[in-house]
């Protein structure tokens, strides 16, 4: 099975949306035949998960439920979302799933960030003690979507101060940090001990396009770039800026023993079965050498 050279972390992938990955028996057979041992799944606990675990594969993360309701201005909706995620975490336990994937996207991104942050703290303060009892951690990815919280060192630091529970952790995806101009290695120097899951995805920076179009103003003639913008694009590991070996060294030293799951978002590979499978295999082979 694929593992990283540094840290011996199992290498897997996040289940995507294309036809060959929707064909669950076919995807499982391909994963096993190609030495993957972990698959990140959506929130639908049921037969698909049983098929994965019956095949001897592990589920790395499961998506949390009612994401935006956890950040709703409506206290009743927040309370219900907390309840649903507790029940979801309990259901995940029968499959050995201990990591819930989550992005802190507010229901109303137009509200002041401090207000949405307060809603998030309210929900996670109620959710964290119950997750602790279940041995489950919330794995928060810093995708900088509309109004998203917990994307930057400031955001994570503020959340961990407000909700210090170790049931609240980081889904480390350096591609998002790189696109924002945040050093992903320095980030681990501060937060490696809070990482509970890792995504294998990279970002290539495009300095000529940055010079030509900048990054603050809309560009009139900028090229359309899949899985990116004019000054950057998401890539498979090894095709971007990330120092993966150093990251694995820091994670291992901090006690991380989880998986690295490739999240395939690269315009050079996505779109065909052959391209996506090649992208996953190239990513795995690269990460195995780091």
C-alpha positions as CSV (number, residue, x, y, z in Angstrom):
1,X,0.0,0.0,0.0
2,X,1.1,3.6,-0.7
3,X,2.6,5.3,2.3
4,X,4.8,8.5,2.6
5,X,8.5,8.0,3.1
6,X,8.6,10.5,6.0
7,X,6.1,9.5,8.7
8,X,4.8,6.4,6.9
9,X,1.4,8.1,6.5
10,X,-1.2,6.0,4.6
11,X,-2.0,7.6,1.2
12,X,-5.6,7.6,-0.1
13,X,-7.9,9.9,-2.0
14,X,-11.1,11.9,-1.6
15,X,-14.0,10.4,-3.6
16,X,-14.8,12.7,-6.4
17,X,-17.9,13.4,-8.5
18,X,-17.0,11.9,-11.9
19,X,-18.7,8.8,-13.3
20,X,-16.0,6.3,-12.6
21,X,-16.0,7.3,-8.9
22,X,-19.7,7.2,-8.7
23,X,-19.4,3.6,-9.8
24,X,-18.7,2.4,-6.2
25,X,-17.7,-1.2,-6.9
26,X,-15.5,-0.1,-9.8
27,X,-13.8,2.6,-7.7
28,X,-13.2,0.3,-4.8
29,X,-11.7,-2.3,-7.1
30,X,-9.4,0.3,-8.7
31,X,-8.3,1.7,-5.4
32,X,-7.4,-1.8,-4.1
33,X,-5.6,-2.8,-7.3
34,X,-3.5,0.4,-7.2
35,X,-2.5,0.2,-3.5
36,X,-4.6,2.9,-2.0
37,X,-5.8,2.1,1.5
38,X,-8.0,5.1,2.5
39,X,-10.9,6.9,0.9
40,X,-12.6,10.1,2.2
41,X,-16.3,9.9,1.8
42,X,-19.4,12.2,1.8
43,X,-21.9,12.4,4.7
44,X,-24.2,9.6,3.5
45,X,-23.7,6.8,6.1
46,X,-24.9,3.6,4.7
47,X,-24.3,0.9,2.1
48,X,-21.6,2.8,0.3
49,X,-19.5,3.0,3.5
50,X,-20.1,-0.7,4.3
51,X,-18.9,-1.6,0.8
52,X,-15.7,0.4,1.4
53,X,-14.9,-1.0,4.8
54,X,-15.9,-4.6,3.8
55,X,-13.3,-4.3,1.0
56,X,-10.6,-3.7,3.6
57,X,-10.3,0.0,2.9
58,X,-10.5,2.7,5.6
59,X,-12.6,5.8,5.5
60,X,-10.4,8.8,6.3
61,X,-13.0,11.5,6.8
62,X,-16.7,11.8,6.4
63,X,-18.4,15.1,5.7
64,X,-20.1,16.7,8.5
65,X,-23.8,17.6,8.0
66,X,-25.7,20.9,8.1
67,X,-22.5,23.0,7.6
68,X,-24.1,26.4,7.2
69,X,-26.7,25.8,9.9
70,X,-23.9,25.6,12.4
71,X,-23.2,29.3,11.5
72,X,-26.8,30.4,11.2
73,X,-28.0,33.6,13.0
74,X,-31.0,31.5,14.1
75,X,-30.1,29.9,17.4
76,X,-32.7,27.2,16.9
77,X,-31.2,26.1,13.6
78,X,-27.7,26.1,15.2
79,X,-29.0,23.9,18.1
80,X,-30.6,21.5,15.6
81,X,-27.4,21.4,13.5
82,X,-25.4,20.5,16.6
83,X,-27.8,17.7,17.4
84,X,-27.6,16.3,13.9
85,X,-23.8,16.3,13.9
86,X,-23.8,14.5,17.2
87,X,-26.0,11.8,15.8
88,X,-24.0,11.7,12.6
89,X,-20.7,11.3,14.6
90,X,-22.3,8.4,16.5
91,X,-23.4,6.7,13.3
92,X,-19.9,7.1,11.9
93,X,-18.5,5.2,14.8
94,X,-19.8,1.9,13.5
95,X,-17.5,2.3,10.5
96,X,-14.5,3.4,12.6
97,X,-14.7,7.0,11.3
98,X,-13.3,9.5,13.7
99,X,-12.9,12.6,11.5
100,X,-15.7,14.8,10.3
101,X,-14.7,17.1,7.4
102,X,-16.1,20.6,7.7
103,X,-15.6,24.1,6.1
104,X,-16.8,27.1,8.3
105,X,-19.1,28.6,5.7
106,X,-21.6,31.0,7.1
107,X,-25.3,30.9,6.1
108,X,-25.1,34.7,5.7
109,X,-21.7,35.7,4.5
110,X,-22.8,39.3,4.1
111,X,-23.0,39.7,7.9
112,X,-20.0,41.1,9.9
113,X,-17.3,38.4,10.3
114,X,-17.4,38.8,14.1
115,X,-21.1,38.0,14.1
116,X,-20.6,34.8,12.1
117,X,-17.6,33.9,14.2
118,X,-19.8,34.2,17.3
119,X,-22.3,31.8,15.8
120,X,-19.5,29.3,15.0
121,X,-18.2,29.5,18.5
122,X,-21.6,29.0,20.0
123,X,-22.2,25.8,17.9
124,X,-18.7,24.3,18.4
125,X,-18.8,25.0,22.1
126,X,-21.9,22.8,22.3
127,X,-20.6,20.2,19.8
128,X,-17.1,19.7,21.1
129,X,-17.8,18.0,24.4
130,X,-20.1,15.5,22.7
131,X,-17.5,14.7,20.1
132,X,-14.9,14.2,22.8
133,X,-17.1,11.5,24.4
134,X,-17.3,9.8,21.0
135,X,-13.6,10.1,20.2
136,X,-14.4,12.1,17.1
137,X,-12.7,15.3,15.9
138,X,-14.0,18.0,13.6
139,X,-11.5,18.4,10.7
140,X,-11.8,22.1,9.6
141,X,-10.5,22.8,6.1
142,X,-9.5,26.4,5.3
143,X,-11.1,26.7,1.9
144,X,-11.5,30.5,1.5
145,X,-15.0,30.4,0.2
146,X,-17.6,33.2,0.6
147,X,-17.3,34.6,4.1
148,X,-15.4,31.5,5.3
149,X,-13.9,31.5,8.7
150,X,-10.9,29.5,9.9
151,X,-8.8,29.9,6.7
152,X,-5.9,31.8,8.1
153,X,-3.6,31.6,11.2
154,X,-5.7,34.4,12.7
155,X,-8.9,32.5,12.2
156,X,-7.7,29.2,13.5
157,X,-5.9,30.8,16.4
158,X,-9.0,32.7,17.5
159,X,-11.2,29.6,17.3
160,X,-8.8,27.4,19.3
161,X,-8.7,30.2,22.0
162,X,-12.5,30.3,22.1
163,X,-13.0,26.6,21.9
164,X,-9.9,24.9,23.1
165,X,-11.2,21.4,22.9
166,X,-9.0,18.9,21.0
167,X,-12.1,17.7,19.3
168,X,-11.8,20.7,17.1
169,X,-8.9,20.3,14.6
170,X,-7.5,21.2,11.3
171,X,-7.9,19.5,7.9
172,X,-4.5,20.6,6.6
173,X,-4.7,21.5,2.9
174,X,-1.7,23.6,1.9
175,X,-3.1,24.5,-1.5
176,X,-5.5,27.0,0.1
177,X,-2.8,28.6,2.2
178,X,-0.5,28.9,-0.8
179,X,-3.1,30.7,-2.9
180,X,-3.7,33.1,-0.1
181,X,0.0,33.9,0.3
182,X,0.4,32.1,3.6
183,X,3.5,30.0,4.2
184,X,2.2,26.5,4.7
185,X,5.4,25.3,6.4
186,X,5.3,28.2,8.9
187,X,1.7,27.4,9.5
188,X,2.6,23.9,10.6
189,X,5.3,25.4,12.9
190,X,2.4,26.9,14.8
191,X,-0.5,24.4,14.3
192,X,1.0,21.0,13.5
193,X,-0.3,19.5,16.7
194,X,-3.9,20.5,15.8
195,X,-3.9,18.7,12.4
196,X,-6.2,15.7,12.4
197,X,-6.3,15.0,8.6
198,X,-4.3,16.0,5.5
199,X,-5.3,16.7,1.9
200,X,-2.8,16.0,-0.8
201,X,-3.3,19.0,-3.0
202,X,-0.9,21.7,-4.3
203,X,-1.0,25.1,-5.9
204,X,1.1,26.5,-8.7
205,X,1.6,30.3,-8.6
206,X,1.5,32.1,-11.9
207,X,3.8,35.2,-11.5
208,X,3.5,36.5,-15.0
209,X,-0.3,36.5,-14.8
210,X,0.0,38.1,-11.4
211,X,2.1,40.9,-12.9
212,X,-0.3,41.3,-15.8
213,X,-3.6,41.2,-14.0
214,X,-2.9,41.7,-10.3
215,X,-5.2,39.9,-7.8
216,X,-7.4,42.6,-6.4
217,X,-9.3,44.0,-9.4
218,X,-11.4,42.1,-11.9
219,X,-9.4,41.4,-15.1
220,X,-10.9,42.2,-18.5
221,X,-8.8,39.8,-20.6
222,X,-7.5,37.3,-18.1
223,X,-7.5,33.6,-19.2
224,X,-10.0,31.2,-17.8
225,X,-8.1,28.7,-15.5
226,X,-9.8,25.6,-14.3
227,X,-9.6,25.0,-10.5
228,X,-8.0,28.3,-10.1
229,X,-7.8,32.0,-10.9
230,X,-5.5,34.0,-13.2
231,X,-2.6,34.2,-10.7
232,X,-2.8,30.6,-9.3
233,X,-4.2,27.1,-10.0
234,X,-4.7,24.0,-7.9
235,X,-2.5,21.1,-8.9
236,X,-1.5,17.6,-8.0
237,X,1.3,17.3,-5.4
238,X,4.6,17.8,-7.0
239,X,3.4,20.3,-9.6
240,X,3.1,23.2,-7.2
241,X,5.0,25.1,-4.6
242,X,4.6,22.8,-1.6
243,X,7.5,21.3,0.3
244,X,5.8,18.0,1.2
245,X,8.8,16.3,2.8
246,X,9.3,19.1,5.3
247,X,5.6,19.2,6.0
248,X,5.6,15.4,6.7
249,X,8.6,15.8,9.0
250,X,6.8,18.5,11.0
251,X,3.6,16.5,11.2
252,X,5.4,13.3,12.3
253,X,7.3,15.2,15.0
254,X,4.0,16.7,16.3
255,X,2.5,13.2,16.6
256,X,0.3,13.0,13.5
257,X,-0.4,9.4,12.5
258,X,-3.3,9.9,10.2
259,X,-3.6,9.7,6.4
260,X,-2.8,11.9,3.4
261,X,-5.8,11.8,1.0
262,X,-5.3,13.3,-2.4
263,X,-8.0,15.8,-3.4
264,X,-7.8,15.8,-7.2
265,X,-8.5,19.3,-8.5
266,X,-6.2,19.9,-11.4
267,X,-7.4,21.0,-14.8
268,X,-4.6,19.0,-16.5
269,X,-6.0,15.7,-15.1
270,X,-9.7,16.2,-14.2
271,X,-12.4,15.4,-16.7
272,X,-11.6,11.9,-18.0
273,X,-11.3,8.6,-16.3
274,X,-7.8,8.1,-17.7
275,X,-6.7,11.5,-16.7
276,X,-8.1,11.3,-13.2
277,X,-6.7,7.9,-12.5
278,X,-3.3,9.1,-13.8
279,X,-3.5,12.1,-11.6
280,X,-4.2,10.1,-8.5
281,X,-1.4,7.6,-9.3
282,X,1.2,10.4,-10.1
283,X,0.2,12.1,-6.8
284,X,0.5,8.9,-4.8
285,X,3.9,8.0,-6.2
286,X,5.2,11.5,-5.6
287,X,4.0,11.6,-2.0
288,X,5.4,8.2,-1.4
289,X,8.8,9.6,-2.1
290,X,8.5,12.5,0.3
